[in-house]
């Protein structure tokens, strides 16, 4: 099973499972194709977007476990 952390790069998550994009979009991260997504960690992106990184990681890890 794949597990992500706060340090995981957004683009790496999307490569693991493109259907995880929905969770980023839910919290206002609509820039998934921008250069920042290729080098920005989940924690960094959550800080910029005012989102709870722990809650996002929990959702995505649950999704990956079910996949």
N, C-alpha and C positions, 0 to 999 in steps of 0.2 A: 504494500500500500504506500502511495506517495503521501508525504506529509509536508506541509509548508510551515514556515515560521515568519516572524516579523522581518527577518533579513532576506527572505526570498524575493527575487526580482519579479515584478509583475509579468513581464514577457515570458519568464520561465513557467509561471503558473498557467498562462494561456497556452503555452506549448504542451504542457502536461495534459490539459483538458480544456479545449476552447469553450466548452459550455460554462466554464466558471466566469466568463465575461459578465453574465447577468448579475453576479454579486458585486462586481465593481461598478456596473452601471446603476445599480440600486442606490448606491451612496454618492452618486454624482461624478464618478470617475468616467467621463465620456471621452477621455483622451487616450484610449487604449492603444491606438495606432501611432501615437506621437513618439518622438525620440525619448522623451522622459520615461515612458513605460519600459523601454529597453534597458534602462540603467537604474531605475528607481525601485527601491525596496517597498514592500507593502507598508511598512511603518512610515517611511518618508512620505509616501503618497497620502496616507491617512492623515498625517499631520497637516499637509497642504490643504486637504479637502475637509478637515474638521471631522473626521470619522474615527470610530473606535476600532483600532487595529486588532485588538483581541477578539472582538465580536466578529469581525470580517474573517479572521483566520479560523475561528471556530466553525463558521458556516461553510467555508471552502473545504476545510478538512473533513467535515461531515459529508459534504457532497462527494469528495474524492473517495471516501470510504465506501459510499454506496455505489460508486461507478463500477 
